[in-house]
Amino acid sequence: MEQAQRIKVALVGEGGVGKTVFLTQIIEGCFERRYMATTGVETRSLEFSTNYGSIIFDVWDTAGQEKFRGVPEAYFNGSHACIAMFDVGSVFSIRNIIGNLKKWIGDYTRVSPATPIAICRTKTDMDGVLNNDVRTNDTRTGVNRLRGKLATANTFCEISTRNQENCSEPFLWIAREITGHADLVFI
C-alpha cells in the first residue's frame, strides 16, 4: 500500500471567525455552536482519499486573539499551504476585515513564502439574516484586490460550516496545487 502524502496547513484568521468550528465540522461531521477560543495552536489531522491516493492534512489551527498574535508565526515554519478565514458578518468594517486578513497573510508569508493560500469567507449561511449583500459585494472586491497583490497561488472560497457548504473546497484546491494534479478529486 502506498504511503499517504502529508500536507501541513496553517489555519489563520481573527478570533471568532469559525476556524475551529470549521475543523470540527469537516473532521467530526458536527456543527459546534459554542465559542471556545483557541489558545496558541491546536493541531488536527484529516485524511482524504483521492484518485491519486490518500492525502493527510495536518492542520495547525492558530489562535486569533490579538494577545496571541506573535505566537502563530513559530508554527508556520514548514507549512505547505495556508487557509486564511474571515467573517463578513462581524462587527468590523470591511476595511478592518481586509486589513486584518492582510496582516494574517503577511505574517504567514514572511515565514512560508510562495505557498498556496486559500482565502475563505465563513458563515455564508448568515447572509440572509444579516441582509449584507452590499457588505458581501464590497468584501469580494476587497478580497480580489488583496488576492491580486499576493505573489503566491491563491483562491477564494465561501463556506458555511452550519450548512456543510463548500467545507472541503479549500483542501481540494490545496491538494491540486501541491500535487500538480488539476484533475485530482476526493473520493
N, C-alpha and C positions, 0 to 999 in steps of 0.2 A: 504494500500500500504506500502510495506517495505521501510524503510529509506535507502538512498544510503550510501555506505561506503565511507568515505573521507580518502584520502591518500595525505600527504604533501610530495612534491618532490622538492628538491633543484636542480636547473639547473646551472651548473658551467662550466667555461672554459675561455680562453683568450678572450679579446675583438676582435670582428670581425669574430668569428668562425661560427656565424649564430644562436645563441641561440634564440634571439627574432624573427628572421625570421622563425625559426622552429615552435615556438609557434603560430605565426600569421598564418602560413600555416595550422597547424593542427586544430586551433580553428575557423578561418575565411575562410579557403579554398582558400587563395590567397597568391601569392608569392610577397613579398615586396623587390624591388631591391635596394632601397636607404638604406644607413647605418645610423642609429641613435643610438648612444651609450647609453646604459642603465646607469642611474645614481643611485647608491645604489642598489635598488632592486625593481622589479615590480612583483606583484602577479597576476596571471591569473588562472582561473578555467576552466577545461574541463571535460565533463561528457561522459562516455561510458556506453552503455547498454551491459550487458554480459549475458551469460546463467545462471549466479548466481545472477543477479540483477544489479542495477546501481552502478557504481564507479565514484566518483568525485575526480579528481586530482587537488589539489591546488598547482600550480607550482610557485616557487619562483625563478624568473629569475634574477640572480645576475650580477652586473657589472663586466666586465672582465679586465678593465684597471688597471694597477699596482697601481695607486693612490687610488683606492678603495679596495685594496687587503684585508685589515683588516675588512672592513665593513661587508662582507657577513657572516662571522662566527657567528655573532649575530643572523642571520636569519636561520642558520642551526638547531638550537635547536628545538627538536620535529619533525624533519624530519623522515619520514618513509623510504625514498629512495633518491637516487641521480642519475641524468643524467649528466655525465661529457662529454663535447664535445671538439673535436679538429678538425682542418682543415689541412690535409696533404699537401694541395696546398699552404700553407702560405710560406712566405719568410724565415721562421725559419728553421734551420737544424732539422733533425729527432731527434737528441739528445735533442735539446731545446724543441721540441714539447712534447716528452715523459717526459722530466724534468718538464715542466710547468704543464702537466696533472697530474704528480705525486704530485706536490705541491697542486694543487686544490683538489685532492682526499685526500691528507694528512690533509689539512685544514678542509675538510668536516668530515673525520672520527674521528678527535680529538673531535668534538662536537657531532656527531651522529655515534658512533661506531656500528659495527655489523648490519648494514643495507644494503640492496641490492644496487649495483651500476651498472648502465648501461653505458658503455663506448661507445661513438658514434663518428665515423668519419663522418664529414659533407662534403658537396659539392662533392659527388662522381660523379655527372654529369660532373665535370670538368676534370676527369681522362684523357679522350682522348685529350682534349685541352692542358692540361699541359704535356702530354706524361710522366707521372710519375710512370710507372709500377714498376721501381726499388724502388722509394720512397715509394710506396704503400706497396710492399712486406717487405721492411725494417721496415716500420711503424707497420705493422701487427706483425712482430717478436718482436719489442719493446713493443707493447701493450700486447702481450701474456706474455712476461716476467713480465710486470707490473701486469697483472691480476693474475699471479701465486703468486705474493708476497702479494696480498690482503687477509686479514683474513675474508672477507665477501663474500657472494654470488655475482657474477658479470657475466655480459655478454658483448659481443661486437656486435655492430650494425653498418652498413654502411647505411647512409641516404642521400637523395637528396631532399631538400625542393622544389627546382625548378621543379623537375620531380615527386614530391609527392611519392617518393620511400621509403618504409620502415619507414615512419614517425610515425606510431602508434606502431612499434615494441618495442621500449623501454618501453612504457606504458603497453603493453600486458605482457611483461616479468615481469615487476614490479608487476602488478596485480596478476599474477600467484604466484610470490614469497611471496607477502604479505598475500594473501588469503590461500595459500597452495593448490590451485586447479590447478593442471597441465593441466587439460582439459578445463580451462576457455578460452572462445573465446569472441571477441567483435561481437555484432550482430546489 
